[in-house]
């Protein structure tokens, strides 16, 4: 398929990213499996026409999980719902939340050495342990509110398929343990035990720990519904073109349907945040396109044979395949999790990656060959989405220095589902006047111009 003009497979990303200009969301982005199964959402295109209010105390840009949870948390903290405005460039939950792999999958410790090299050992422990806390937070939240979002606790595996990645994972585990990290929740399977436990023919080792699968759009839609029905206002198909200084310490939010003067502006647009915050160039918030697929299971993966675990099938650090299977309809979600270009374009998918994904799934799981696929089995759908990468591998959370009254919650490095439920409650504390210590977040998550300058200089990265 043709690529967007801003897409590149260049082996030298530095020059490409210098010339890549942040863009607003493409209006014709393709639907994911998650979108296709939630088209009945009554607020999908809420307030898609008509003028905006002229002034609001709080304006959230982005209606994905970060934006929806921000509205919910503001209301829980005592903000009047009718003082909150959510602006969405496209349909509700059309961005990264609606395009991911359906995991709530904390990183056991496979990124520990990278975090430690950049942020120090103590901070690396805080980063890894923060994700583990989020799994419990999501589970408790879903159970407390009885949310129908296909949440299913399950074990997950990092399946190592080369000796190099197996050694890398072992090094990370050892360094994490040596730094004082707990391994109580992590199990190692090697050789035939790894093959048996995972069902993956070529598994050399497999690390196992608790995680979950979820329908991310259903969760975000529940949050939006709860806030909207209390009085919060969502305006869809209303892209923000710029945010400028207004009068009386307010910010003017410009759209083609009018200008809103807001006391607090909260950017929850992940990879797209740089389009409205010029200090976040593509070097500092890098959009990487990845591709997902939904597969109708054959008899080998349906009924009592449904996969009870999720997996990352790893060949290299940045080349792996993500796998989970939904309990409700048995749909297999299989992602080719390797960079397929630097771009802001989510409108298309790549045929070559579809074929790679299908071939890889069949080759890794011998039981996929038991019988010929019947009509209706196999590939259901393919879609693309953006991972928002930061140079220091952690998100940007907090008030934007020099732009007081504007806040950001973005740059999740592909770990949004494992971080948002800690980052957003922390951010809301800052929005309402709290200190960074109140957030209990890793210090490395804190947004600052100094952090950006350090990243651009390559200092410690």
Buried (B, 14 or more C-beta within 10 A) or exposed (E): EEBBEBBBEEEEBEEBBEEBEBBBBBEEBBBBBBBEBBEEBEBBBBBBEEEBBEBBBBBBBBBBBBBBBBBBBBBEEEBEBEBBBBBBBBBBBBBBBBBBBBBBBBBBBBBBBBBBEBBBBEBBBBBBBBBBBBBEBBBEBBEEBEBEBBBBEBBBBBBBBBEEBBEBBBEBBBBBBEBEBEBEEBBBBEEEBBBEBBBBEBBBBBBBBBBBBBBBBBBBBBBBBBBBEBEBBBBBBBBBEEBEEBEEEBBBBBBEBEBBBBBBBBBBBBBBBBBBBEBBBBBBBBBBBBBBBBBBBBEBBBEEBEBEBBBBBBBEEEBBBBBBBBBEEBBBBBBBBBBBBBBBBBBBBBEEBBEBBBEBBBEBBEBBEEEEBEEEBBBBBBBBBBBBBBBBBBBBBBBBBEBEBBBBBBBBBBBBBBBBBBBBBBBBBBBBEBEBEEBEBBBBBBBEEEBBEBBEEEEEE
